């Protein structure tokens, strides 16, 4: 944060009469400039620190205003320095264009019409009237940054830059070696925190010098966010470690010895799987009682590629047997499940009876746990390590539990028991570690 009050902070301290006098004293030209000057509206975390820095890393929760801060910084540099040559680096060219240039908070949206740059998509270039230029690059193509020279750079969502074959660090290194124009080359990097190698390197003083760090949360920008959005995020993610990361802006380190890591789960995330499931199983970990534990209900699928897919987490909290059985039946109907696999250690045949009472057509297979939850989970964790499982979306509470299972036994995740994680283990074990079942064509 800046050591002195921002302009909004100064404005907030003025009396109504002082504000009125200030506005009356402005010429029309000054009023027009006031409206388009981001420094009059930004919160402190969106403004560069006064200190000398080579890299300004804005690492904060979603909705903090990171993109707007990066875009406005680029605009400021381009308008002040006609000879500026700016690199705009995104996780992909598509994201660089859609978010950094043409997005609601992107460069084109931030610039006044009279000084807006011309965007040439075919050349991946922005050109300002005064001669300043910015070029788009993809971190997925590190070699494209080998050779070009720049005076400044804005790197967006660096924590999600592709990590295979060390592309993220190679892209950063190639960019850094090309920052040799002008007398004061600088980089702004905006990202949601994730403990990936590039972020760890930037934050390590022994490996990297000249860093200015801004941290923040989603609520820091509450005045510019819909109240319903904030309420929905709190309802869905409050109390989860994923919420601490994505909303609270915390850099979460993995538990030592955990079977799953955050980095592993991020690497397997695939929002829209391109391999339709041929077989679908609902894994169920019934609660011992309706007074505390959740009923883990996780839907998984398997396609022709042999890649397992985690499709949905339909778990319910503090539910009676009738309630969680209806939730299982609804999940099976919604996903056209071929089978429900339910642990029967707690309740025995009663589990099957309750499930069939909810839907007599359910194909139910009862399984008995002869080993502990962690021992059962280890072969499934190995499937993740081998790249054979994908998550079709983000499942905050389930992923928190996976990251709490420790190799060799033990659980340090949220809640008393990893019910959701256990349901996932039963489903993927049925699909990928049991007897091979012949896939059949499904109609959706």
TASULCOR-V620805 format. One record per residue. N is the residue number from 1. PHI is phi in whole degrees, 0 to 359 (999 if undefined). OMEGA is omega in whole degrees, -180 to 180 (NA if undefined). Layout:
n=N phi=PHI omega=OMEGA
n=N phi=PHI omega=OMEGA
//
This chain:
n=1 phi=999 omega=176
n=2 phi=289 omega=180
n=3 phi=283 omega=-179
n=4 phi=248 omega=-179
n=5 phi=295 omega=173
n=6 phi=287 omega=178
n=7 phi=301 omega=175
n=8 phi=301 omega=178
n=9 phi=294 omega=177
n=10 phi=295 omega=-180
n=11 phi=301 omega=-178
n=12 phi=295 omega=-178
n=13 phi=271 omega=179
n=14 phi=284 omega=174
n=15 phi=283 omega=177
n=16 phi=306 omega=180
n=17 phi=293 omega=179
n=18 phi=293 omega=178
n=19 phi=295 omega=-180
n=20 phi=298 omega=180
n=21 phi=296 omega=180
n=22 phi=297 omega=-178
n=23 phi=296 omega=-180
n=24 phi=296 omega=-178
n=25 phi=279 omega=-179
n=26 phi=273 omega=171
n=27 phi=285 omega=179
n=28 phi=299 omega=179
n=29 phi=296 omega=179
n=30 phi=291 omega=177
n=31 phi=295 omega=178
n=32 phi=298 omega=180
n=33 phi=292 omega=-180
n=34 phi=299 omega=-177
n=35 phi=295 omega=-176
n=36 phi=263 omega=180
n=37 phi=272 omega=-175
n=38 phi=300 omega=-178
n=39 phi=295 omega=179
n=40 phi=278 omega=-175
n=41 phi=234 omega=-175
n=42 phi=293 omega=169
n=43 phi=276 omega=-171
n=44 phi=306 omega=-177
n=45 phi=291 omega=-180
n=46 phi=265 omega=-178
n=47 phi=248 omega=-180
n=48 phi=300 omega=176
n=49 phi=288 omega=-178
n=50 phi=286 omega=-176
n=51 phi=294 omega=173
n=52 phi=289 omega=179
n=53 phi=210 omega=175
n=54 phi=260 omega=177
n=55 phi=233 omega=174
n=56 phi=253 omega=-179
n=57 phi=261 omega=175
n=58 phi=260 omega=-176
n=59 phi=242 omega=-171
n=60 phi=211 omega=-179
n=61 phi=291 omega=180
n=62 phi=296 omega=-180
n=63 phi=83 omega=-180
n=64 phi=294 omega=-176
n=65 phi=103 omega=-178
n=66 phi=295 omega=-178
n=67 phi=297 omega=179
n=68 phi=297 omega=179
n=69 phi=297 omega=179
n=70 phi=295 omega=-179
n=71 phi=295 omega=-180
n=72 phi=292 omega=176
n=73 phi=295 omega=177
n=74 phi=299 omega=178
n=75 phi=301 omega=-179
n=76 phi=298 omega=-180
n=77 phi=299 omega=-177
n=78 phi=295 omega=-178
n=79 phi=285 omega=-177
n=80 phi=271 omega=-175
n=81 phi=242 omega=-179
n=82 phi=299 omega=-179
n=83 phi=265 omega=-180
n=84 phi=295 omega=174
n=85 phi=234 omega=-167
n=86 phi=249 omega=174
n=87 phi=265 omega=175
n=88 phi=247 omega=-173
n=89 phi=246 omega=177
n=90 phi=243 omega=178
n=91 phi=298 omega=175
n=92 phi=211 omega=178
n=93 phi=295 omega=179
n=94 phi=299 omega=180
n=95 phi=290 omega=179
n=96 phi=300 omega=-180
n=97 phi=286 omega=-173
n=98 phi=291 omega=-175
n=99 phi=258 omega=-171
n=100 phi=283 omega=-176
n=101 phi=257 omega=-171
n=102 phi=258 omega=-178
n=103 phi=289 omega=-179
n=104 phi=301 omega=178
n=105 phi=248 omega=-177
n=106 phi=280 omega=-174
n=107 phi=299 omega=-178
n=108 phi=296 omega=180
n=109 phi=289 omega=-176
n=110 phi=275 omega=-172
n=111 phi=275 omega=173
n=112 phi=299 omega=-176
n=113 phi=304 omega=-174
n=114 phi=291 omega=180
n=115 phi=237 omega=-178
n=116 phi=289 omega=178
n=117 phi=281 omega=172
n=118 phi=268 omega=-180
n=119 phi=257 omega=177
n=120 phi=247 omega=-175
n=121 phi=303 omega=-177
n=122 phi=295 omega=179
n=123 phi=264 omega=-178
n=124 phi=55 omega=-172
n=125 phi=221 omega=171
n=126 phi=250 omega=-180
n=127 phi=232 omega=179
n=128 phi=272 omega=-180
n=129 phi=304 omega=-177
n=130 phi=274 omega=178
n=131 phi=111 omega=178
n=132 phi=295 omega=-178
n=133 phi=223 omega=173
n=134 phi=225 omega=-179
n=135 phi=240 omega=-178
n=136 phi=268 omega=178
n=137 phi=222 omega=176
n=138 phi=250 omega=176
n=139 phi=293 omega=177
n=140 phi=286 omega=180
n=141 phi=236 omega=-175
n=142 phi=303 omega=-177
n=143 phi=292 omega=178
n=144 phi=292 omega=178
n=145 phi=265 omega=176
n=146 phi=274 omega=180
n=147 phi=118 omega=-179
n=148 phi=299 omega=178
n=149 phi=251 omega=-178
n=150 phi=217 omega=175
n=151 phi=256 omega=-178
n=152 phi=213 omega=177
n=153 phi=206 omega=170
n=154 phi=239 omega=180
n=155 phi=248 omega=-174
n=156 phi=256 omega=178
n=157 phi=47 omega=-177
n=158 phi=297 omega=-180
n=159 phi=289 omega=178
n=160 phi=252 omega=174
n=161 phi=300 omega=-178
n=162 phi=304 omega=-176
n=163 phi=256 omega=179
n=164 phi=296 omega=-179
n=165 phi=56 omega=177
n=166 phi=56 omega=-177
n=167 phi=296 omega=-179
n=168 phi=298 omega=-178
n=169 phi=290 omega=178
n=170 phi=293 omega=178
n=171 phi=297 omega=179
n=172 phi=298 omega=-178
n=173 phi=296 omega=179
n=174 phi=296 omega=177
n=175 phi=296 omega=-177
n=176 phi=300 omega=-179
n=177 phi=289 omega=179
n=178 phi=263 omega=179
n=179 phi=276 omega=-176
n=180 phi=228 omega=175
n=181 phi=259 omega=178
n=182 phi=77 omega=-176
n=183 phi=266 omega=-175
n=184 phi=215 omega=-179
n=185 phi=296 omega=-178
n=186 phi=219 omega=179
n=187 phi=228 omega=169
n=188 phi=251 omega=178
n=189 phi=242 omega=-179
n=190 phi=245 omega=-177
n=191 phi=193 omega=165
n=192 phi=277 omega=-173
n=193 phi=291 omega=171
n=194 phi=214 omega=-175
n=195 phi=278 omega=179
n=196 phi=263 omega=-174
n=197 phi=305 omega=-178
n=198 phi=295 omega=179
n=199 phi=294 omega=179
n=200 phi=301 omega=-179
n=201 phi=294 omega=-180
n=202 phi=297 omega=-177
n=203 phi=274 omega=-178
n=204 phi=268 omega=-178
n=205 phi=302 omega=-179
n=206 phi=288 omega=-178
n=207 phi=255 omega=-173
n=208 phi=215 omega=180
n=209 phi=241 omega=176
n=210 phi=81 omega=-178
n=211 phi=260 omega=168
n=212 phi=250 omega=-173
n=213 phi=245 omega=173
n=214 phi=244 omega=178
n=215 phi=246 omega=179
n=216 phi=185 omega=-177
n=217 phi=241 omega=177
n=218 phi=301 omega=-176
n=219 phi=291 omega=177
n=220 phi=297 omega=-179
n=221 phi=247 omega=-173
n=222 phi=301 omega=-177
n=223 phi=294 omega=-180
n=224 phi=252 omega=-178
n=225 phi=241 omega=178
n=226 phi=298 omega=180
n=227 phi=299 omega=-180
n=228 phi=294 omega=177
n=229 phi=297 omega=-180
n=230 phi=299 omega=180
n=231 phi=296 omega=-180
n=232 phi=296 omega=179
n=233 phi=296 omega=179
n=234 phi=297 omega=-179
n=235 phi=297 omega=-174
n=236 phi=279 omega=-170
n=237 phi=242 omega=180
n=238 phi=301 omega=179
n=239 phi=87 omega=179
n=240 phi=263 omega=176
n=241 phi=293 omega=177
n=242 phi=295 omega=176
n=243 phi=295 omega=177
n=244 phi=298 omega=-179
n=245 phi=280 omega=-171
n=246 phi=282 omega=-180
n=247 phi=253 omega=-178
n=248 phi=278 omega=177
n=249 phi=72 omega=179
n=250 phi=278 omega=173
n=251 phi=269 omega=-174
n=252 phi=271 omega=175
n=253 phi=267 omega=-178
n=254 phi=286 omega=175
n=255 phi=287 omega=-178
n=256 phi=299 omega=179
n=257 phi=86 omega=-179
n=258 phi=289 omega=179
n=259 phi=292 omega=178
n=260 phi=244 omega=174
n=261 phi=241 omega=177
n=262 phi=300 omega=-179
n=263 phi=297 omega=179
n=264 phi=297 omega=-179
n=265 phi=292 omega=177
n=266 phi=297 omega=-178
n=267 phi=293 omega=-177
n=268 phi=261 omega=-178
n=269 phi=282 omega=-179
n=270 phi=215 omega=-172
n=271 phi=302 omega=-177
n=272 phi=228 omega=-179
n=273 phi=303 omega=-179
n=274 phi=263 omega=-180
n=275 phi=236 omega=-176
n=276 phi=304 omega=-179
n=277 phi=293 omega=175
n=278 phi=265 omega=178
n=279 phi=221 omega=-177
n=280 phi=233 omega=180
n=281 phi=231 omega=174
n=282 phi=256 omega=177
n=283 phi=269 omega=-176
n=284 phi=228 omega=172
n=285 phi=244 omega=-175
n=286 phi=296 omega=178
n=287 phi=283 omega=177
n=288 phi=288 omega=178
n=289 phi=207 omega=179
n=290 phi=258 omega=-174
n=291 phi=250 omega=-178
n=292 phi=199 omega=-175
n=293 phi=292 omega=174
n=294 phi=276 omega=169
n=295 phi=264 omega=180
n=296 phi=287 omega=180
n=297 phi=225 omega=-176
n=298 phi=233 omega=-178
n=299 phi=259 omega=179
n=300 phi=230 omega=180
n=301 phi=226 omega=179
n=302 phi=221 omega=-179
n=303 phi=255 omega=-177
n=304 phi=293 omega=-179
n=305 phi=286 omega=-176
n=306 phi=83 omega=178
n=307 phi=268 omega=177
n=308 phi=286 omega=-177
n=309 phi=231 omega=172
n=310 phi=272 omega=-170
n=311 phi=263 omega=-176
n=312 phi=197 omega=171
n=313 phi=245 omega=-176
n=314 phi=252 omega=-176
n=315 phi=300 omega=180
n=316 phi=233 omega=-177
n=317 phi=260 omega=172
n=318 phi=44 omega=-176
n=319 phi=253 omega=174
n=320 phi=289 omega=178
n=321 phi=306 omega=-180
n=322 phi=294 omega=-178
n=323 phi=291 omega=-178
n=324 phi=289 omega=177
n=325 phi=294 omega=177
n=326 phi=296 omega=179
n=327 phi=295 omega=177
n=328 phi=295 omega=-180
n=329 phi=298 omega=179
n=330 phi=294 omega=178
n=331 phi=297 omega=180
n=332 phi=296 omega=178
n=333 phi=292 omega=-176
n=334 phi=298 omega=-176
n=335 phi=257 omega=180
n=336 phi=51 omega=-175
n=337 phi=292 omega=177
n=338 phi=278 omega=-176
n=339 phi=202 omega=170
n=340 phi=249 omega=178
n=341 phi=251 omega=-175
n=342 phi=233 omega=176
n=343 phi=288 omega=-175
n=344 phi=246 omega=179
n=345 phi=298 omega=178
n=346 phi=257 omega=175
n=347 phi=110 omega=177
n=348 phi=56 omega=-177
n=349 phi=294 omega=178
n=350 phi=300 omega=179
n=351 phi=299 omega=179
n=352 phi=297 omega=-179
n=353 phi=296 omega=-180
n=354 phi=295 omega=-180
n=355 phi=295 omega=-179
n=356 phi=286 omega=174
n=357 phi=292 omega=177
n=358 phi=286 omega=178
n=359 phi=202 omega=-174
n=360 phi=294 omega=-178
n=361 phi=275 omega=-178
n=362 phi=297 omega=172
n=363 phi=271 omega=-173
n=364 phi=249 omega=173
n=365 phi=239 omega=178
n=366 phi=271 omega=178
n=367 phi=237 omega=-179
n=368 phi=246 omega=-178
n=369 phi=280 omega=176
n=370 phi=264 omega=178
n=371 phi=236 omega=179
n=372 phi=290 omega=-177
n=373 phi=301 omega=-178
n=374 phi=292 omega=179
n=375 phi=298 omega=178
n=376 phi=292 omega=-175
n=377 phi=283 omega=-173
n=378 phi=301 omega=177
n=379 phi=296 omega=178
n=380 phi=289 omega=176
n=381 phi=300 omega=178
n=382 phi=296 omega=176
n=383 phi=297 omega=177
n=384 phi=297 omega=-179
n=385 phi=299 omega=180
n=386 phi=277 omega=179
n=387 phi=76 omega=-175
n=388 phi=256 omega=178
n=389 phi=225 omega=177
n=390 phi=234 omega=173
n=391 phi=257 omega=-179
n=392 phi=275 omega=-178
n=393 phi=129 omega=-179
n=394 phi=245 omega=-178
n=395 phi=240 omega=-168
n=396 phi=304 omega=-174
n=397 phi=292 omega=177
n=398 phi=296 omega=-177
n=399 phi=291 omega=174
n=400 phi=299 omega=180
n=401 phi=291 omega=179
n=402 phi=301 omega=-178
n=403 phi=285 omega=178
n=404 phi=260 omega=179
n=405 phi=277 omega=-174
n=406 phi=256 omega=177
n=407 phi=301 omega=-180
n=408 phi=88 omega=179
n=409 phi=115 omega=178
n=410 phi=109 omega=-180
n=411 phi=217 omega=-180
n=412 phi=235 omega=178
n=413 phi=268 omega=-179
n=414 phi=289 omega=178
n=415 phi=79 omega=-178
n=416 phi=279 omega=-174
n=417 phi=213 omega=179
n=418 phi=279 omega=-174
n=419 phi=298 omega=-179
n=420 phi=294 omega=180
n=421 phi=298 omega=-180
n=422 phi=294 omega=178
n=423 phi=297 omega=177
n=424 phi=298 omega=-179
n=425 phi=299 omega=179
n=426 phi=297 omega=-177
n=427 phi=293 omega=-179
n=428 phi=290 omega=176
n=429 phi=296 omega=178
n=430 phi=297 omega=-176
n=431 phi=283 omega=-166
n=432 phi=237 omega=-176
n=433 phi=242 omega=-180
n=434 phi=264 omega=177
n=435 phi=293 omega=-179
n=436 phi=291 omega=178
n=437 phi=250 omega=-180
n=438 phi=288 omega=179
n=439 phi=290 omega=177
n=440 phi=231 omega=-179
n=441 phi=287 omega=-179
n=442 phi=251 omega=176
n=443 phi=252 omega=-180
n=444 phi=243 omega=NA
//
